[in-house]
Amino acid sequence: MAPIIVLGTFGILSQASGGRAPLSYLVALVAMFLTALSYAHMCRAYPVSGSSYTYVSKAIDPRLGFLTGWSILLDYLFLPMAIWLIGAAYLHSVIRTVPQSVWLPGFIVISSAINIIGLKLAAKLNVTLLVLQCLVMIAFGALCVHYVLGDPTKPLFTLTPFGSNGASLPLVMTGAGIACYSYLGFDAVSTLTEETKDPQRTVPKAILLVTLIGGGIFVAMSYIVQVAHPSTSFVDADSAANEIAKNIGGDVFVMLFLIGMVVGQFASGIAAQASASRLLFALGRDSVFPKRIFAYLSPRFQTPVFTILLTAAFALLALKMDVTTSTSFINFGAFLTFTLVNLSVIFHYRLRLGTRGMKSTVMHALLPVLGIASTIALMLSLDRNAVMLGLSWLAIGVVYLGYLTRFFRVPPPELHMSNGVH
């Protein structure tokens, strides 16, 4: 959950929601918080690091758990691609003579080289780049406030971005589906369960706090930017924050913002590729994929070179995509996973343990059902191509599961999802 992503996707979110970006972030926060509650319940029930895969496998069925892990794989394969695509779009918006088709491979090559060398280098870079992007984001927000205060036609406090003058529900839901991309990562807290003191108390609290704090940042920042730029018209929606940065701070701030935006995407891309490559490595180690290839480690660097290069090659698909489509692909896998985690709460607490009473009815039945309804509604608001690809990916997973289980006659292989992997 990189804070600066709220600026990176502001243009496409503002257009998709009809100028109601804060309202879309708020709707997304409600849906994500309901799912975060379900993660908290399941973390108490199964304090292990497998996260959603483990919860669905144990509470419902191992085969459905396998398909949960398969859905997560779609997230991890598309996440580095979307991150690098956003960074390339911003660089191209400033240096028009260099096409995105040049910037994108540059991101991929440099990030892959860093990940092949090892996580220590990546970790050191990430800390530095995270601090830099946060400083740039704070400056962006302050300049937005200064810009609005200097324009008497723009009130600083208005409910228009939240739909006070009427808002189209389909547009807001479409925007919320895109906004959820910014929240993805709150669930990863559950992967640290086995390394946390008193995990059944600490991890659920952390999951809820991460969701609420992240949501607060996204709603507040998108509100400030939406007030400063209430129009949904941009030269290029994929890099709209550059245009706004020029209006509020001039050419010098545009360059400072671009540096913060690019390094933010660069840092996130390194982390996302590291996670994706290690998920593929884990699947190879557990013989879900060919072990000789996917579980290979470089003798020199002790890193999964093949899976790093595979994620890099997969990211080249971004040359034929835009930001909206690539983030929609990621969200489809996330929404499917979140739906199953909400369902696992009902199966574990109500059906298996037989808990009853008003509190259990609300916490283990009503709220999970609302979580399921909200994630399905968000899924239906996604780009049609994303839904079709997601369903196709799921169908491939069913066929592959049939192959691994000899047409469902033996249990599926057990996946050992380690730290940094859902």
C-alpha positions as CSV (number, residue, x, y, z in Angstrom):
1,M,0.0,0.0,0.0
2,A,2.1,2.9,-1.3
3,P,0.6,6.2,-0.2
4,I,1.6,8.0,-3.4
5,I,-0.5,5.6,-5.6
6,V,-3.5,7.9,-4.7
7,L,-1.9,10.4,-7.0
8,G,-0.7,7.9,-9.6
9,T,-4.2,6.7,-10.4
10,F,-6.1,9.9,-9.6
11,G,-6.9,10.8,-13.3
12,I,-8.4,7.5,-14.3
13,L,-10.3,7.3,-11.0
14,S,-11.7,10.8,-11.3
15,Q,-12.9,10.2,-14.8
16,A,-14.3,6.8,-14.0
17,S,-16.3,8.1,-10.9
18,G,-17.5,11.3,-12.6
19,G,-15.4,13.6,-10.4
20,R,-16.2,11.7,-7.2
21,A,-12.8,10.1,-6.4
22,P,-13.1,10.6,-2.6
23,L,-16.6,9.0,-2.6
24,S,-15.2,6.0,-4.6
25,Y,-12.3,5.6,-2.1
26,L,-14.8,5.8,0.8
27,V,-17.1,3.1,-0.8
28,A,-14.0,1.0,-1.4
29,L,-12.9,1.5,2.2
30,V,-16.2,0.1,3.5
31,A,-15.9,-3.0,1.3
32,M,-12.2,-3.5,2.3
33,F,-12.9,-3.0,6.0
34,L,-15.7,-5.6,5.9
35,T,-13.2,-8.0,4.4
36,A,-10.5,-6.9,6.8
37,L,-12.8,-8.0,9.6
38,S,-13.1,-11.4,8.1
39,Y,-9.3,-11.7,7.8
40,A,-9.1,-10.7,11.5
41,H,-11.6,-13.5,12.5
42,M,-9.8,-16.1,10.4
43,C,-6.4,-15.1,11.7
44,R,-7.7,-15.8,15.2
45,A,-9.0,-19.2,14.1
46,Y,-5.8,-20.2,12.1
47,P,-2.8,-18.3,13.4
48,V,-0.5,-19.4,10.6
49,S,1.2,-17.6,7.7
50,G,-0.8,-19.2,4.8
51,S,-3.4,-16.3,4.9
52,S,-6.4,-16.7,2.5
53,Y,-5.2,-20.0,1.0
54,T,-5.1,-21.5,4.5
55,Y,-8.4,-20.0,5.6
56,V,-10.4,-21.3,2.7
57,S,-8.6,-24.7,2.7
58,K,-9.2,-25.3,6.3
59,A,-12.7,-23.8,6.7
60,I,-14.3,-24.9,3.4
61,D,-12.3,-27.3,1.2
62,P,-8.7,-27.8,0.1
63,R,-9.6,-27.8,-3.6
64,L,-11.3,-24.4,-3.2
65,G,-8.2,-23.3,-1.2
66,F,-6.0,-24.3,-4.1
67,L,-8.1,-22.2,-6.5
68,T,-7.8,-19.3,-4.0
69,G,-4.0,-19.6,-4.3
70,W,-4.4,-19.8,-8.1
71,S,-6.5,-16.5,-8.0
72,I,-3.8,-14.8,-5.9
73,L,-1.2,-15.8,-8.6
74,L,-3.1,-13.6,-11.1
75,D,-2.7,-10.7,-8.7
76,Y,1.0,-11.2,-8.3
77,L,1.7,-11.6,-12.0
78,F,-0.1,-8.4,-13.0
79,L,0.9,-6.3,-10.0
80,P,4.5,-5.5,-11.2
81,M,3.2,-4.9,-14.7
82,A,0.7,-2.3,-13.5
83,I,3.2,-0.5,-11.3
84,W,5.8,-0.2,-14.1
85,L,3.1,0.9,-16.5
86,I,2.1,3.8,-14.3
87,G,5.7,4.8,-13.9
88,A,6.3,4.7,-17.7
89,A,3.1,6.7,-18.3
90,Y,4.3,9.5,-16.1
91,L,7.8,9.6,-17.6
92,H,6.3,9.7,-21.1
93,S,3.9,12.5,-20.1
94,V,6.9,14.8,-19.4
95,I,9.4,13.5,-22.0
96,R,7.1,13.0,-25.0
97,T,9.9,12.2,-27.4
98,V,10.6,9.0,-25.6
99,P,7.7,6.5,-25.9
100,Q,6.3,4.3,-23.1
101,S,7.5,1.3,-25.1
102,V,11.1,2.5,-24.1
103,W,10.5,3.5,-20.5
104,L,8.6,0.2,-19.6
105,P,11.4,-2.2,-20.6
106,G,13.8,0.1,-18.7
107,F,11.8,-0.3,-15.5
108,I,11.7,-4.0,-16.0
109,V,15.4,-4.5,-16.7
110,I,16.6,-2.4,-13.8
111,S,14.2,-3.9,-11.3
112,S,14.9,-7.5,-12.4
113,A,18.7,-6.9,-12.1
114,I,18.3,-5.6,-8.5
115,N,16.1,-8.6,-7.6
116,I,18.5,-11.1,-9.1
117,I,21.4,-9.6,-7.1
118,G,19.3,-10.0,-3.9
119,L,16.8,-8.7,-1.4
120,K,19.3,-6.9,0.8
121,L,20.0,-4.4,-2.0
122,A,16.3,-4.1,-2.8
123,A,15.4,-3.5,0.9
124,K,17.9,-0.7,1.3
125,L,16.6,1.0,-1.8
126,N,13.0,0.6,-0.8
127,V,13.4,2.4,2.6
128,T,15.1,5.4,0.9
129,L,12.6,5.6,-1.9
130,L,9.6,5.3,0.4
131,V,10.7,8.3,2.5
132,L,11.2,10.3,-0.6
133,Q,7.8,9.5,-2.1
134,C,6.0,10.4,1.2
135,L,7.8,13.8,1.4
136,V,6.7,14.5,-2.2
137,M,3.1,13.5,-1.4
138,I,3.0,15.8,1.6
139,A,4.3,18.7,-0.5
140,F,1.6,17.9,-3.2
141,G,-1.2,18.1,-0.6
142,A,0.1,21.3,0.9
143,L,0.4,23.0,-2.5
144,C,-3.2,21.8,-3.4
145,V,-4.5,23.5,-0.2
146,H,-2.5,26.7,-1.0
147,Y,-3.8,26.7,-4.6
148,V,-7.5,26.4,-3.4
149,L,-7.1,29.1,-0.8
150,G,-5.8,31.4,-3.5
151,D,-8.8,30.9,-5.7
152,P,-12.1,32.4,-4.3
153,T,-14.1,30.4,-6.7
154,K,-12.9,27.1,-5.1
155,P,-14.2,26.4,-1.5
156,L,-11.8,24.3,0.5
157,F,-14.7,22.6,2.3
158,T,-17.3,21.2,0.1
159,L,-19.3,18.0,-0.1
160,T,-19.5,17.9,-3.9
161,P,-16.7,15.3,-4.2
162,F,-18.8,13.1,-2.0
163,G,-21.9,13.4,-4.2
164,S,-23.8,16.2,-2.5
165,N,-24.9,17.6,-5.9
166,G,-25.9,14.2,-7.2
167,A,-23.7,11.3,-8.2
168,S,-24.1,8.4,-10.6
169,L,-24.1,5.1,-8.6
170,P,-22.7,3.1,-11.6
171,L,-19.9,5.6,-12.0
172,V,-19.1,5.7,-8.3
173,M,-19.0,1.8,-8.2
174,T,-16.7,1.7,-11.3
175,G,-14.5,4.2,-9.5
176,A,-14.6,2.1,-6.3
177,G,-13.5,-0.9,-8.3
178,I,-10.4,0.9,-9.5
179,A,-9.8,2.5,-6.0
180,C,-9.5,-0.9,-4.4
181,Y,-6.2,-1.3,-6.2
182,S,-4.7,1.2,-3.8
183,Y,-5.8,-0.9,-0.8
184,L,-4.3,-4.2,-1.9
185,G,-1.8,-5.3,0.6
186,F,-3.7,-4.9,3.9
187,D,-4.3,-8.7,3.8
188,A,-0.6,-9.4,3.5
189,V,-0.2,-8.5,7.3
190,S,-1.7,-12.0,7.9
191,T,1.4,-13.6,6.3
192,L,3.5,-12.5,9.3
193,T,1.4,-14.4,11.8
194,E,4.0,-17.0,12.7
195,E,6.6,-14.3,13.5
196,T,4.4,-12.1,15.7
197,K,4.1,-12.1,19.4
198,D,0.6,-12.9,20.5
199,P,-0.6,-13.2,16.9
200,Q,-4.2,-13.9,17.6
201,R,-4.5,-10.5,19.2
202,T,-1.9,-8.4,17.5
203,V,-2.3,-9.4,13.8
204,P,-6.1,-8.8,13.6
205,K,-5.6,-5.4,15.2
206,A,-2.8,-4.6,12.7
207,I,-5.0,-5.7,9.7
208,L,-7.8,-3.4,10.7
209,L,-5.5,-0.4,11.5
210,V,-3.6,-0.7,8.2
211,T,-6.9,-0.7,6.3
212,L,-8.4,2.3,8.2
213,I,-5.2,4.4,8.1
214,G,-4.6,3.6,4.5
215,G,-8.2,4.4,3.7
216,G,-8.0,7.7,5.6
217,I,-5.0,8.8,3.6
218,F,-6.6,7.9,0.3
219,V,-9.9,9.6,1.0
220,A,-8.2,12.8,2.4
221,M,-5.7,13.1,-0.3
222,S,-8.1,12.4,-3.2
223,Y,-10.5,15.0,-1.6
224,I,-7.8,17.7,-1.6
225,V,-6.8,17.0,-5.2
226,Q,-10.4,16.8,-6.4
227,V,-11.2,20.2,-4.9
228,A,-8.1,21.6,-6.5
229,H,-9.0,20.1,-9.9
230,P,-12.8,19.5,-9.9
231,S,-12.8,18.9,-13.7
232,T,-12.6,15.3,-15.0
233,S,-10.9,16.6,-18.2
234,F,-7.1,15.8,-18.5
235,V,-4.6,15.8,-21.3
236,D,-3.8,12.2,-20.3
237,A,-5.7,10.6,-17.5
238,D,-3.0,8.0,-16.9
239,S,-0.6,10.8,-15.8
240,A,-3.1,13.4,-14.7
241,A,-1.2,14.3,-11.5
242,N,1.6,15.8,-13.6
243,E,-0.9,18.3,-15.0
244,I,-2.3,19.1,-11.6
245,A,1.3,19.4,-10.2
246,K,2.0,22.1,-12.8
247,N,-1.1,24.1,-12.0
248,I,-0.4,24.1,-8.2
249,G,3.4,24.4,-8.2
250,G,4.8,25.3,-11.6
251,D,7.4,23.5,-13.7
252,V,9.9,23.0,-10.9
253,F,7.4,21.2,-8.7
254,V,6.4,19.1,-11.7
255,M,9.9,17.7,-11.9
256,L,10.1,17.1,-8.2
257,F,6.7,15.4,-8.3
258,L,7.8,13.3,-11.3
259,I,10.9,12.1,-9.4
260,G,8.8,11.2,-6.3
261,M,6.2,9.4,-8.5
262,V,8.8,7.4,-10.5
263,V,10.9,6.4,-7.5
264,G,7.7,5.4,-5.7
265,Q,6.7,3.2,-8.6
266,F,10.2,1.9,-8.9
267,A,10.3,0.9,-5.3
268,S,6.9,-0.7,-5.4
269,G,7.8,-2.6,-8.6
270,I,10.9,-4.1,-7.0
271,A,8.9,-5.3,-4.0
272,A,6.0,-6.6,-6.2
273,Q,8.4,-8.5,-8.5
274,A,10.2,-10.0,-5.5
275,S,6.9,-11.3,-4.1
276,A,5.7,-12.6,-7.4
277,S,8.9,-14.4,-8.2
278,R,9.0,-16.0,-4.7
279,L,5.4,-17.1,-5.0
280,L,6.3,-18.9,-8.2
281,F,9.3,-20.3,-6.5
282,A,7.2,-21.6,-3.7
283,L,4.8,-23.3,-6.2
284,G,7.8,-25.0,-7.8
285,R,9.2,-26.1,-4.5
286,D,5.8,-27.6,-3.6
287,S,5.7,-29.4,-7.0
288,V,2.7,-27.5,-8.2
289,F,4.8,-26.3,-11.1
290,P,7.9,-28.2,-12.5
291,K,10.3,-28.2,-9.6
292,R,13.5,-28.3,-11.7
293,I,12.7,-25.0,-13.3
294,F,10.6,-23.0,-10.9
295,A,12.5,-24.0,-7.7
296,Y,15.9,-23.2,-9.3
297,L,18.2,-20.8,-7.3
298,S,21.2,-19.0,-8.7
299,P,24.3,-20.6,-7.2
300,R,25.9,-17.1,-7.0
301,F,23.1,-14.9,-5.7
302,Q,20.8,-17.5,-4.1
303,T,17.8,-15.9,-5.8
304,P,15.1,-17.5,-8.0
305,V,16.5,-16.2,-11.3
306,F,14.1,-18.1,-13.6
307,T,10.9,-16.9,-11.8
308,I,12.3,-13.3,-11.7
309,L,12.9,-13.4,-15.5
310,L,9.5,-15.0,-16.0
311,T,7.7,-12.1,-14.2
312,A,9.8,-9.7,-16.3
313,A,8.7,-11.4,-19.5
314,F,5.1,-11.4,-18.4
315,A,5.2,-7.7,-17.7
316,L,6.0,-7.0,-21.3
317,L,2.3,-7.6,-21.9
318,A,1.8,-4.1,-20.6
319,L,3.1,-2.8,-24.0
320,K,-0.4,-3.7,-25.2
321,M,-2.4,-2.4,-22.2
322,D,-3.4,0.7,-20.4
323,V,-3.4,1.4,-16.6
324,T,-7.2,0.9,-16.1
325,T,-7.2,-2.6,-17.7
326,S,-4.1,-3.9,-15.9
327,T,-5.3,-2.8,-12.5
328,S,-8.7,-4.3,-13.2
329,F,-7.0,-7.7,-13.8
330,I,-5.4,-7.4,-10.4
331,N,-8.6,-6.5,-8.7
332,F,-10.5,-9.4,-10.2
333,G,-8.2,-11.9,-8.4
334,A,-8.3,-9.9,-5.2
335,F,-12.1,-9.6,-5.2
336,L,-12.5,-13.4,-5.8
337,T,-10.1,-14.1,-2.9
338,F,-11.8,-11.6,-0.6
339,T,-15.2,-13.2,-1.4
340,L,-13.9,-16.6,-0.4
341,V,-12.3,-15.3,2.8
342,N,-15.7,-13.7,3.8
343,L,-17.4,-17.0,3.1
344,S,-14.8,-19.0,5.1
345,V,-15.9,-17.0,8.3
346,I,-19.4,-18.3,7.9
347,F,-18.3,-21.9,7.3
348,H,-15.9,-21.9,10.2
349,Y,-17.8,-20.1,12.9
350,R,-21.4,-20.7,12.0
351,L,-21.3,-24.2,10.4
352,R,-18.3,-25.9,11.9
353,L,-18.2,-24.4,15.4
354,G,-22.0,-23.7,15.6
355,T,-21.6,-20.3,17.3
356,R,-24.9,-18.6,18.0
357,G,-26.2,-15.4,19.7
358,M,-26.6,-11.8,18.6
359,K,-22.8,-11.0,18.5
360,S,-22.0,-14.1,16.5
361,T,-24.9,-13.4,14.1
362,V,-23.6,-10.0,13.4
363,M,-19.8,-10.7,13.3
364,H,-19.9,-14.2,11.8
365,A,-22.9,-14.0,9.5
366,L,-24.3,-10.5,8.7
367,L,-21.0,-8.7,8.2
368,P,-19.4,-11.5,6.1
369,V,-22.5,-11.6,3.9
370,L,-22.2,-7.8,3.5
371,G,-18.5,-8.3,2.7
372,I,-19.4,-10.9,0.0
373,A,-22.1,-8.7,-1.5
374,S,-19.7,-5.7,-1.6
375,T,-16.8,-7.6,-3.2
376,I,-19.1,-9.2,-5.8
377,A,-20.6,-5.8,-6.6
378,L,-17.1,-4.4,-7.1
379,M,-16.1,-7.3,-9.2
380,L,-19.1,-6.7,-11.5
381,S,-18.1,-3.1,-11.9
382,L,-14.7,-4.0,-13.4
383,D,-13.6,-3.7,-17.0
384,R,-15.4,-6.4,-19.1
385,N,-12.1,-7.7,-20.5
386,A,-10.7,-8.1,-16.9
387,V,-13.7,-10.2,-15.9
388,M,-13.4,-12.4,-19.0
389,L,-9.6,-12.9,-18.4
390,G,-10.2,-13.5,-14.7
391,L,-12.8,-16.2,-15.5
392,S,-10.6,-17.7,-18.1
393,W,-7.7,-17.8,-15.6
394,L,-10.0,-19.5,-13.1
395,A,-11.1,-22.1,-15.7
396,I,-7.4,-22.9,-16.4
397,G,-6.9,-23.3,-12.7
398,V,-9.8,-25.8,-12.5
399,V,-8.4,-27.8,-15.4
400,Y,-4.9,-27.8,-13.8
401,L,-6.3,-28.8,-10.4
402,G,-8.0,-31.7,-12.1
403,Y,-4.6,-32.7,-13.6
404,L,-2.8,-32.5,-10.3
405,T,-5.5,-34.4,-8.4
406,R,-6.0,-37.1,-11.1
407,F,-9.4,-35.7,-11.9
408,F,-10.1,-34.8,-8.3
409,R,-9.5,-38.3,-6.9
410,V,-6.5,-37.3,-4.6
411,P,-6.0,-34.2,-2.4
412,P,-4.4,-31.2,-4.1
413,P,-0.7,-30.4,-3.3
414,E,-0.3,-28.3,-0.2
415,L,0.9,-24.8,-0.8
416,H,3.3,-23.3,1.7
417,M,2.7,-19.6,1.4
418,S,5.6,-17.9,3.2
419,N,6.2,-14.2,4.3
420,G,5.4,-11.6,1.7
421,V,3.0,-13.9,-0.1
422,H,-0.8,-14.0,0.6
